[in-house]
């Protein structure tokens, strides 16, 4: 099993990797499919199903789908261009993209939110269609946005989770047990094995440059979040708080009377800064998702700015270790809130961050596996119940608490020798089972929990 660090950490836009980035990616794929057909299309249609329908407006799924059909992609997204395209499509009811004739598309009539039963493959389903001059469907494809910006067609999903068809990698571990066995046999760290796998697919310079960009985008996102205040979009009137908290922390810095627990406020503020940017539709990195995008950057920033001896040159070790753990979670369970609740998003992010921190603190592979297990175990059962379908409440604060748990998990693991009762593999399987048993009300549908008990206005 191989999942690249660049698949786990994708540069994209908020507010959601599964509900914003995924549909945009799916739409781009459909355009490519349409370009390969021998016939001429005259129009486009789309329908959103399951969680994409129930929380689609709050997650900007409709906008993302339209912009994807207009040729935009998350990694090269330009906000000004997007605004111009939305106005043009609304006024002309026409989409114009390279390699295709002008296509009729009325956002009010041709994009349908289907609130019936979810599609069979996944909670996040969508159908994209092309029509002829009479309005009859001549091409149809079903896509599933399976979390973290990953998109699969119905056929790809039916073929199985492991869709990697590249050349073999040196360390193809599919479980934490295999990972530890390979580390012991090779004498390599988890990050070193992950790096060797990556280098089997791309040149060293490209790998180093790409990892550097991942952290740069993460770090820039924290900084932007700490610079802005105001009200987040969407109607809940949620105030940005990261800037104000950060200013207060800076004013207190150096005071002898500052309580030790205030370090938790620093971690929360870094995480909240990222997720406030995400909620505002800014540029973020899936880590492993947008809804959990603040945990990883927060823990890295905490390590760099607050832990003596931290070395920026080792950020790649942190990210490679975290990506290895994230790959195990995705392959054996899920990173999708719509599939398994927030345990699959913030829980996975905390496990990844705990593993990365443990690695740069000098932890052994066994201690790293233990750190990831501790962090994930204590998120088991966490629901996904966003108020008004927005990635704001409880998502923003939840990232702060996820970062705190990640640091605590790494610290606890470093106090031990790596031996523990519950393995990471058992914990991941438990998370999968818990997600399968969880009521649909608590899996990113906004039909239960805080979403129905907190006023939406």
C-alpha positions in Angstrom: 0.0 0.0 0.0 1.3 3.4 -0.9 -0.3 6.8 -0.3 2.0 9.7 -1.1 2.6 12.5 1.3 1.3 14.8 -1.4 -2.0 12.9 -1.4 -2.4 13.1 2.3 -1.4 16.8 2.4 -3.0 18.7 -0.5 -3.0 22.4 -1.0 -6.5 23.6 -1.5 -9.3 25.9 -0.4 -11.8 26.0 2.5 -14.2 25.3 4.0 -14.2 21.5 3.3 -11.9 19.0 1.6 -14.7 16.5 1.1 -17.5 19.0 0.4 -15.6 21.8 -1.4 -12.3 20.4 -2.8 -13.7 16.9 -3.7 -16.6 18.1 -5.8 -14.4 20.6 -7.6 -11.9 17.8 -8.4 -14.8 15.5 -9.5 -16.1 18.2 -11.8 -12.6 18.7 -13.4 -12.4 14.9 -13.9 -15.8 14.9 -15.6 -14.6 17.7 -18.0 -11.7 15.5 -18.9 -14.0 12.6 -19.5 -16.3 14.7 -21.7 -13.3 15.9 -23.8 -12.5 12.3 -24.6 -15.9 11.6 -26.0 -16.7 11.4 -29.8 -20.0 13.3 -29.5 -20.7 17.0 -28.9 -22.4 18.0 -25.7 -24.6 21.0 -25.3 -25.3 21.2 -21.6 -24.3 20.1 -18.1 -26.2 18.9 -15.0 -25.3 17.9 -11.5 -27.0 16.3 -8.5 -25.7 16.1 -4.9 -26.6 13.3 -2.6 -26.2 12.3 1.0 -24.1 14.6 3.1 -23.2 16.6 0.0 -26.9 17.6 -0.2 -27.7 18.0 3.5 -24.7 20.2 4.3 -23.8 21.3 0.8 -24.8 25.0 1.1 -22.9 25.5 4.3 -19.8 23.8 2.8 -20.1 25.7 -0.5 -20.5 22.4 -2.4 -22.8 24.0 -5.0 -20.3 26.8 -5.7 -17.4 24.3 -5.8 -19.2 22.1 -8.3 -20.1 25.0 -10.5 -16.5 26.3 -10.4 -15.1 22.9 -11.1 -17.3 22.5 -14.1 -16.0 25.9 -15.2 -12.4 24.6 -15.1 -11.1 25.6 -11.7 -9.0 23.3 -9.5 -8.4 23.6 -5.8 -4.6 23.7 -6.0 -4.5 26.6 -8.4 -7.7 28.3 -7.2 -7.9 32.1 -7.8 -10.6 33.9 -5.8 -11.0 36.9 -8.1 -11.3 34.6 -11.1 -13.9 32.5 -9.3 -16.0 35.5 -8.5 -16.0 36.6 -12.2 -17.0 33.1 -13.3 -19.9 32.8 -10.9 -21.4 36.1 -12.1 -20.9 35.2 -15.7 -22.5 31.7 -15.3 -25.4 33.1 -13.4 -26.1 35.8 -16.0 -25.4 33.9 -19.2 -26.4 30.4 -18.0 -23.4 29.2 -20.0 -20.1 27.5 -19.1 -17.1 28.0 -21.4 -14.0 25.8 -20.8 -11.0 24.9 -22.9 -11.5 22.0 -25.3 -15.3 22.0 -25.2 -18.1 24.1 -26.9 -20.1 26.5 -24.8 -22.3 24.4 -22.5 -25.7 25.4 -21.2 -25.9 25.4 -17.4 -28.4 27.2 -15.2 -27.3 27.0 -11.6 -30.8 27.2 -10.3 -32.2 24.4 -12.5 -29.3 22.2 -13.4 -27.8 21.7 -9.9 -30.0 19.6 -7.7 -29.7 18.9 -4.0 -31.2 15.4 -3.6 -32.3 14.9 0.0 -33.4 11.3 -0.6 -31.4 8.3 0.4 -27.7 8.6 0.0 -26.0 6.8 -2.9 -24.9 3.3 -2.1 -21.1 3.8 -2.3 -20.5 6.6 0.2 -22.2 9.3 2.1 -20.7 11.9 -0.2 -22.0 11.1 -3.6 -22.6 13.2 -6.7 -23.8 12.6 -10.3 -22.5 14.7 -13.2 -24.2 14.6 -16.6 -23.8 16.0 -20.1 -26.8 16.5 -22.3 -27.5 16.9 -26.0 -29.3 19.7 -27.8 -32.7 18.2 -26.7 -31.7 18.1 -23.1 -31.3 14.3 -23.0 -28.5 12.8 -20.9 -25.7 11.4 -23.2 -23.0 11.0 -20.5 -23.3 10.3 -16.8 -20.7 9.5 -14.1 -21.1 9.0 -10.4 -18.3 10.3 -8.1 -17.7 9.9 -4.4 -15.8 12.4 -2.4 -14.3 10.0 0.2 -12.6 12.6 2.5 -9.4 14.6 2.4 -10.1 15.8 -1.2 -9.9 12.2 -2.5 -12.4 11.4 -5.3 -13.3 8.0 -6.8 -15.8 7.0 -9.5 -18.3 4.4 -8.7 -16.2 1.8 -10.6 -13.0 2.8 -8.8 -14.7 2.5 -5.4 -16.1 -0.9 -6.3 -12.6 -2.1 -7.3 -11.3 -1.6 -3.8 -9.5 0.9 -1.6 -6.0 0.2 -2.8 -6.1 1.8 -6.2 -2.4 2.5 -6.4 -1.1 1.1 -9.7 2.4 2.5 -9.6 5.6 0.5 -9.3 6.3 -1.4 -6.0 7.7 0.6 -3.1 10.5 -0.6 -0.8 8.3 -0.6 2.3 4.7 -1.4 1.4 3.3 -1.6 4.9 -0.5 -1.9 5.2 -0.7 -2.0 8.9 1.1 -0.5 11.9 2.3 -4.1 12.8 3.9 -4.4 9.4 5.3 -0.9 9.7 7.0 -1.8 13.0 8.3 -5.1 11.6 9.8 -3.4 8.6 11.4 -0.7 10.7 13.0 -3.3 13.0 14.3 -5.4 10.0 15.6 -2.4 8.1 16.9 -0.3 11.1 15.2 2.7 9.6 12.8 5.2 11.2 9.2 5.5 10.0 10.1 8.8 8.3 13.1 7.2 6.5 11.0 4.3 5.2 8.3 6.8 4.1 11.0 8.9 2.3 12.4 5.8 0.6 8.8 5.0 -0.7 8.4 8.6 -2.0 11.8 8.5 -3.7 10.8 5.4 -5.6 8.2 7.6 -7.4 9.8 11.0 -7.7 13.2 12.7 -7.7 14.7 13.9 -4.3 14.6 17.5 -5.3 10.9 17.4 -6.2 10.2 15.6 -2.9 12.1 18.1 -0.8 10.6 21.1 -2.7 7.0 19.7 -2.3 7.4 19.0 1.4 8.8 22.5 2.0 5.8 24.0 0.2 3.4 22.0 2.3 4.8 23.5 5.5 5.1 26.9 4.0 1.4 26.9 3.1 0.5 25.6 6.6 2.6 28.3 8.3 1.3 31.1 6.1 -2.2 30.0 6.9 -1.5 30.3 10.7 0.0 33.8 10.1 -3.0 35.0 8.1 -5.4 33.7 10.7 -3.5 35.5 13.5 -3.7 38.8 11.5 -7.4 38.9 10.7 -10.5 39.4 12.8 -14.2 40.0 12.1 -17.2 37.8 11.4 -17.0 34.6 9.5 -19.4 34.1 6.6 -22.4 31.8 6.6 -24.9 33.5 8.9 -24.0 32.1 12.3 -22.1 35.4 13.0 -19.2 33.5 14.5 -16.4 35.9 15.5 -12.8 35.2 14.6 -11.0 34.8 18.0 -7.4 33.7 17.1 -6.0 37.2 16.6 -7.4 38.6 19.9 -6.2 35.6 21.9 -2.8 35.7 20.2 -2.4 39.4 21.0 -3.3 38.7 24.7 -0.7 35.9 24.8 2.0 38.1 23.3 1.3 40.8 25.9 1.6 38.2 28.7 4.8 36.6 27.3 7.7 36.8 29.8 5.5 37.5 32.8 6.6 35.4 35.8 3.0 34.9 36.9 1.8 33.1 33.7 0.4 29.7 34.5 2.0 26.7 32.9 -1.4 25.6 31.3 -1.3 28.7 29.2 0.7 26.8 26.6 -2.5 25.1 25.7 -3.9 28.5 24.7 -1.0 28.9 22.3 -1.7 25.6 20.7 -5.4 26.3 20.5 -4.8 29.7 19.0 -2.5 28.4 16.2 -5.1 25.7 15.3 -8.1 28.1 15.5 -6.2 30.5 13.2 -6.0 27.9 10.5 -9.6 26.8 10.9 -10.9 30.3 10.9 -9.1 30.8 7.6 -10.6 27.6 6.3 -14.1 28.7 7.4 -13.5 31.9 5.4 -12.7 29.9 2.3 -8.9 30.6 2.4 -6.0 28.5 1.3 -5.3 25.5 3.6 -3.6 22.1 3.5 -5.6 19.0 4.1 -4.1 17.4 7.1 -5.8 15.0 6.5 -8.9 17.0 5.8 -9.9 20.7 5.8 -12.1 20.3 8.8 -9.1 19.0 10.7 -6.5 21.2 9.0 -5.5 23.1 12.1 -4.2 20.3 14.3 -1.0 19.5 12.4 0.2 23.1 11.7 -0.5 24.0 15.4 1.6 21.1 16.7 4.5 21.9 14.4 4.4 25.6 15.3 4.2 24.7 19.0 7.3 22.5 18.5 9.3 25.1 16.6 8.4 28.1 18.7 8.1 26.6 22.2 10.2 23.4 22.5 13.9 23.9 23.2 16.1 22.3 20.5 13.5 22.3 17.8 15.1 22.4 14.3 13.1 23.6 11.3 15.2 21.3 9.1 13.3 18.3 10.7 9.8 19.5 9.7 10.1 17.0 6.8 10.6 14.2 9.3 7.5 15.3 11.2 5.4 15.4 8.0 6.6 12.1 6.5 5.9 10.3 9.8 2.5 11.9 10.1 1.7 10.9 6.5 2.6 7.3 7.1 0.2 7.2 10.0 -2.5 9.0 8.1 -2.2 6.5 5.2 -2.8 3.6 7.6 -5.9 5.3 8.9 -7.3 6.0 5.5 -6.5 2.6 4.1 -7.9 0.6 7.0 -10.8 2.9 8.1 -11.7 6.4 7.0 -10.7 10.1 7.2 -14.2 11.2 6.2 -16.5 12.8 8.7 -19.5 11.9 6.5 -18.5 8.3 6.7 -17.3 7.9 10.3 -17.9 11.2 12.2 -15.3 13.6 13.5 -13.2 10.8 15.0 -12.1 10.2 11.4 -11.1 13.8 10.9 -9.8 15.5 14.1 -9.1 12.0 15.6 -6.9 11.0 12.6 -5.3 14.5 12.6 -4.4 14.2 16.3 -2.9 10.7 15.7 -0.8 12.0 12.8 0.4 15.0 14.7 1.2 13.0 17.8 3.3 10.6 15.7 5.1 13.4 14.0 5.9 15.2 17.2 7.0 12.0 18.9 9.4 11.4 15.9 11.1 14.8 16.1 11.4 14.5 19.9 13.5 11.4 19.3 10.9 8.7 19.8 11.4 5.1 18.6 9.1 3.6 16.0 7.3 1.8 18.9 6.9 5.0 20.8 5.6 6.8 17.6 3.0 4.0 17.1 2.0 4.4 20.7 1.6 8.1 20.4 -0.7 7.8 17.4 -2.8 5.2 19.2 -3.2 7.3 22.4 -4.3 10.3 20.4 -6.8 8.3 18.2 -8.2 6.3 21.1 -9.3 9.3 23.0 -11.2 10.7 20.0 -13.2 7.4 19.4 -16.9 8.1 19.1 -16.6 11.8 18.3 -19.5 12.9 16.1 -19.6 15.3 13.3 -22.6 17.7 13.9 -21.7 21.1 12.3 -24.2 23.8 13.2 -25.9 25.0 10.0 -23.6 22.7 8.0 -20.8 25.2 8.4 -17.2 24.2 9.3 -17.3 26.5 12.3 -19.1 25.2 15.4 -17.8 23.0 16.9 -15.0 22.5 14.3 -12.8 25.5 15.0 -12.3 24.9 18.7 -12.2 21.2 18.2 -9.0 21.6 16.2 -7.4 23.4 19.2 -8.4 20.5 21.5 -7.1 18.0 19.0 -3.7 19.7 19.0 -3.6 19.6 22.8 -4.4 15.9 22.8 -1.8 15.2 20.2 1.0 16.9 22.2 -0.2 15.1 25.4 -0.2 11.8 23.6 3.3 12.3 22.2 4.5 13.2 25.7 3.0 10.2 27.3 4.4 7.9 24.7 7.9 9.4 25.2 7.6 8.5 28.9 7.2 4.8 28.0 9.1 2.3 26.1 6.5 1.7 23.3 4.9 -1.3 24.9 1.2 -0.9 25.4 -2.1 -2.9 25.6 -4.1 -1.4 22.7 -2.3 -1.4 19.3 -2.8 1.3 16.7 -4.2 -1.3 14.4 -6.8 -2.3 16.9 -7.7 1.4 17.5 -8.1 2.1 13.8 -10.3 -1.0 13.4 -12.4 0.2 16.4 -12.8 3.6 14.8 -14.0 1.9 11.6 -16.5 -0.2 13.5 -17.7 2.8 15.5 -18.2 4.8 12.4 -20.2 2.1 10.8 -22.4 1.8 13.9 -22.8 5.6 14.3 -26.2 7.1 13.4 -26.3 9.0 10.2 -27.5 12.0 12.2 -24.0 12.4 13.6 -22.1 12.0 10.4 -21.9 15.4 8.8 -25.6 15.7 7.9 -26.4 18.4 10.5 -29.5 16.3 11.5 -28.5 15.7 15.1 -26.4 16.9 18.0 -25.2 20.5 18.2 -26.6 21.1 14.7 -30.2 20.8 16.0 -29.8 22.1 19.5 -28.0 25.3 18.7 -30.0 28.1 17.0 -29.0 28.4 13.4 -29.3 32.2 13.3 
